[in-house]
Amino acid sequence: MRRVEYDHFGGPEVLHVSEVPVPTAGPGQVLVEVLSAGVGGGETAIRAGKLRRVMRLRFPQGTGNEFAGRVAAVGAGVRYRVGDLVWGLMPHGTFGAIAEQVVVPQDRLAALPAGLDPATAGAMPVSGTTAITALEEKARLRPGERLLVRGATGGVGSIAVQLGRYLGAHVTAMAGQRNLEWVRELGADAALDYRTTRPGDLEPFDVIVDLVGTDLPAYRRRLTRGGRMVALAIAPDAVARSVAATVFGRVLRRPILSFSNNPSAHTIARLTELVEAGAVRPVLDRAFPMEEIADVHRLLEAGGVRGKYVIAP
């Protein structure tokens, strides 16, 4: 089968399509034929080696950690059947979803939401479960609270806007000028241009979800008493500063939260439930064939993506 890999850190040109053996599903595992796989914005920094001090990778290294597809084979003790439509994530800290087939433990899967096109659904498992964990499990967002989503046009941000609105919050989204009306259509009550809005211009918020990774202390000061800030991004060019700001906040018991997304089976199933309820939907910018993965990374580095790019193997 074909799989996207790279053999050393570098620019997008290090990415290539390799022929590798089809993996085998062992006990408790599922072999999935991948119909779409999301390309995470953070993977460009990983591929470039900017996070090598905080992530241990072995080469050849795969890419992608979310997918939608069809069950091709199952190991012993698995509840899924061949032919079932599913979506899910790679095991925590691993990559390789951008491939024709992938093996994962069954607890990394959930049934694909009814009526959702698997050709686009691969844009959502990581972004959706991250948004659920941030808003429902960490911040415990309540109806009537004021939510700020900083970096609202990306994969997680676009889902956080939708979920925040569904949970009954007043949602303010920060985005570029050309995307302000677009994030309002996603469900934002207010949209602000990040280029012209300074932290000091903002009114207090009960919850802030930060997907940018810079100026964290300044935004943290915009929290209400009892407010919660969820910091989900590490600025690739200022890794030490981003990590220090998060850790410093924890030491002082400041209201700042962070996590590395590792959703439970319940959280993945919750995402299916929310999609079927009409609360959130995948936000797909464009789909590409596997052979164009280097160009996709170049586009991500240039910025401007709305939601996610996906690869259709």
C-alpha positions in Angstrom: 0.0 0.0 0.0 1.0 3.7 -0.3 1.8 5.9 2.7 3.2 9.4 3.0 6.6 9.5 4.9 9.7 11.5 5.4 13.2 10.3 6.3 14.6 13.4 7.9 13.5 16.9 9.1 13.3 19.6 6.5 11.0 21.5 4.1 7.9 20.2 2.4 10.1 18.6 -0.2 11.1 15.8 2.2 7.6 14.3 2.1 7.2 11.4 -0.4 4.8 8.5 -1.1 6.3 5.1 -0.2 5.2 1.6 -0.8 5.0 -0.3 2.5 3.4 -3.6 3.6 -0.2 -3.6 4.5 -0.5 -3.7 8.3 -2.2 -6.6 10.1 -5.0 -6.1 12.7 -4.1 -7.9 15.9 -6.4 -8.6 18.9 -8.5 -5.5 19.7 -7.3 -3.7 16.5 -9.1 -2.6 13.3 -7.6 -2.3 9.8 -9.3 0.7 8.1 -9.3 1.6 4.5 -8.7 5.3 4.6 -11.1 7.4 2.5 -9.9 10.8 3.8 -7.3 12.0 6.2 -6.9 15.4 7.7 -3.6 17.4 7.5 -3.0 19.1 10.8 -1.6 22.6 10.8 0.9 21.7 13.5 2.5 19.0 11.4 4.5 21.5 9.3 6.4 22.4 12.5 6.9 18.8 13.4 8.1 17.9 9.9 10.5 20.9 9.9 12.0 19.7 13.3 11.0 22.7 15.3 9.5 20.5 18.0 12.2 17.9 18.1 13.0 18.8 21.7 9.5 18.0 22.9 8.7 15.1 20.5 10.6 11.9 19.9 10.2 10.7 16.4 11.7 7.7 14.5 12.4 7.7 10.8 10.9 6.9 8.4 8.1 9.0 9.9 4.4 9.0 8.8 2.1 12.0 8.7 -1.5 12.6 9.7 -3.3 11.4 12.8 -7.0 11.5 11.9 -9.0 9.7 9.3 -12.4 8.5 8.1 -12.8 5.2 6.2 -14.2 1.7 6.0 -13.3 -1.3 8.1 -11.3 -3.7 6.0 -10.4 -6.3 8.6 -10.7 -6.8 12.4 -8.7 -8.7 15.0 -10.1 -10.8 17.8 -12.5 -9.2 20.3 -13.5 -6.3 18.1 -17.0 -5.0 18.0 -16.8 -3.5 14.5 -17.5 -5.5 11.3 -15.9 -5.4 7.9 -17.6 -2.8 5.8 -18.6 -0.5 8.7 -17.9 3.2 8.1 -15.8 4.7 10.9 -13.7 7.7 11.8 -11.0 8.1 14.4 -7.5 9.0 15.4 -4.0 7.4 15.5 -2.8 6.3 19.0 -1.6 9.3 21.0 1.8 10.7 19.8 1.9 8.7 16.6 1.3 9.6 12.9 0.6 7.7 9.7 -3.1 8.3 8.9 -2.2 9.6 5.4 -2.0 6.2 3.9 -4.3 3.8 2.0 -4.8 1.7 5.1 -4.1 2.0 8.8 -4.4 -0.2 11.9 -5.6 1.3 15.2 -7.0 0.0 18.5 -10.8 -0.1 18.4 -11.1 2.5 21.2 -9.6 5.1 18.8 -12.7 4.7 16.5 -16.3 5.6 16.5 -19.1 5.0 14.0 -19.1 7.6 11.3 -22.1 10.0 11.8 -25.1 9.1 9.7 -25.2 10.9 6.4 -21.7 12.3 6.7 -19.5 11.9 3.6 -16.4 9.9 4.5 -14.5 11.7 1.7 -14.7 14.9 3.9 -15.1 13.5 7.4 -11.3 13.0 7.8 -11.1 16.7 8.5 -12.8 16.4 11.9 -11.7 13.7 14.4 -8.7 15.6 15.9 -10.2 19.1 15.6 -13.6 18.0 17.0 -12.3 16.0 19.9 -9.8 18.8 20.8 -12.7 21.3 20.9 -14.8 19.0 23.0 -12.0 18.4 25.5 -11.2 22.1 25.7 -14.8 23.4 26.1 -16.7 20.6 27.8 -14.1 18.7 29.8 -11.4 21.3 30.7 -13.1 24.7 30.7 -16.6 23.4 31.5 -18.2 26.1 29.4 -21.6 27.1 30.7 -24.6 28.7 29.0 -24.4 32.5 29.0 -20.7 32.7 29.5 -18.5 34.8 27.2 -16.1 32.7 25.1 -13.2 34.1 23.0 -11.7 31.8 20.3 -8.3 33.1 19.2 -7.4 31.6 15.8 -10.9 30.8 14.9 -10.4 29.9 11.2 -8.3 26.8 11.6 -9.4 23.2 12.2 -9.9 23.4 16.0 -11.0 27.1 16.0 -13.7 26.6 13.5 -15.2 23.7 15.5 -14.8 25.6 18.8 -16.8 28.4 17.5 -19.6 26.1 16.5 -19.5 24.1 19.7 -19.4 27.2 21.9 -22.5 28.5 20.2 -24.3 25.1 20.7 -23.4 25.1 24.4 -25.1 28.5 24.8 -22.1 30.8 25.1 -21.7 34.3 23.6 -18.9 33.6 21.1 -16.3 36.1 20.0 -14.0 34.9 17.2 -10.6 36.4 16.3 -9.6 36.0 12.6 -8.2 37.8 9.6 -10.3 40.6 8.0 -11.3 38.4 5.0 -12.7 35.7 7.3 -14.8 37.8 9.7 -18.1 37.2 7.9 -17.2 33.6 7.5 -16.7 32.9 11.2 -20.0 34.7 11.9 -21.6 32.2 9.6 -20.1 29.4 11.7 -21.9 30.8 14.7 -19.7 33.6 16.2 -21.8 36.4 17.8 -18.9 38.8 17.2 -15.8 38.7 15.0 -12.6 40.8 15.5 -9.7 41.3 13.2 -6.6 40.0 15.0 -4.4 42.4 13.1 -6.0 45.5 14.6 -7.3 44.2 17.9 -5.0 44.3 20.9 -5.5 42.3 24.1 -6.2 45.6 26.0 -9.0 46.4 23.6 -11.0 43.3 24.7 -13.7 43.1 27.3 -13.3 40.3 29.9 -14.1 36.7 29.0 -15.1 33.7 31.1 -13.3 31.3 28.8 -10.5 31.9 26.2 -9.4 29.2 23.8 -6.0 30.2 22.4 -4.9 28.5 19.1 -2.0 30.9 18.3 0.5 30.5 21.1 1.8 34.0 21.4 1.2 36.8 24.0 -0.5 34.3 26.4 0.0 36.4 29.6 -1.6 39.4 27.9 -4.7 37.4 26.9 -4.8 35.7 30.3 -5.3 39.1 31.9 -8.6 39.5 30.0 -10.2 36.7 32.0 -13.0 37.4 34.5 -12.7 36.3 38.1 -13.0 32.5 37.9 -12.3 32.6 34.1 -10.4 29.8 32.4 -7.9 30.0 29.6 -7.2 26.9 27.4 -3.9 27.3 25.6 -3.7 24.7 22.7 -0.8 26.0 20.5 2.9 26.2 20.8 4.3 29.0 18.7 6.8 27.1 16.4 9.3 29.9 16.5 9.1 30.5 20.2 8.6 27.0 21.7 10.4 27.7 25.0 8.4 30.9 25.5 5.1 29.3 24.8 5.8 26.3 27.1 7.1 28.6 29.9 4.0 30.8 29.8 1.8 27.8 30.2 3.9 26.2 33.0 4.3 29.5 34.8 0.5 29.9 34.8 0.2 26.4 36.4 2.8 27.1 39.1 1.0 30.3 40.2 -2.4 28.5 40.0 -3.4 31.0 37.4 -6.5 30.0 35.3 -4.6 28.5 32.4 -5.1 25.0 31.1 -3.4 23.0 28.4 -3.4 19.4 27.2 -2.1 17.1 24.4 -5.2 15.8 22.7 -5.6 12.1 23.6 -9.4 11.6 23.6 -11.2 8.7 25.3 -13.5 6.4 23.4 -16.3 8.4 25.0 -15.1 11.7 23.6 -14.8 10.3 20.1 -18.3 8.9 20.4 -19.4 12.3 21.7 -18.2 13.9 18.5 -20.4 11.5 16.4 -23.3 12.5 18.7 -22.7 16.2 18.2 -22.5 15.9 14.4 -25.7 13.9 14.2 -27.4 16.5 16.5 -26.4 19.2 14.0 -24.3 21.0 16.6 -21.1 20.9 14.6 -20.0 20.0 11.1 -16.6 19.4 9.4 -15.0 22.4 7.9 -13.2 21.4 4.7 -11.2 23.8 2.8 -10.0 21.5 0.0 -9.2 17.9 -0.8 -6.0 16.7 -2.5 -4.5 13.4 -3.8 -1.7 11.9 -1.7 0.9 12.8 -4.3 0.3 16.5 -3.6 1.1 16.4 0.1 4.2 18.6 -0.2 2.1 21.3 -1.9 -0.5 21.0 0.9 2.3 21.6 3.5 3.4 24.7 1.5 -0.2 26.0 1.5 -0.4 25.5 5.3 2.8 27.4 5.8 1.5 30.2 3.7 -1.6 30.5 5.9 -5.2 31.3 5.1 -6.7 27.8 5.4 -10.4 27.7 6.4 -10.8 24.6 8.6 -8.8 21.7 7.2 -7.2 20.3 4.1 -7.7 16.6 3.6 -5.9 13.9 1.6 -8.1 11.4 -0.3 -5.9 8.3 -0.8 
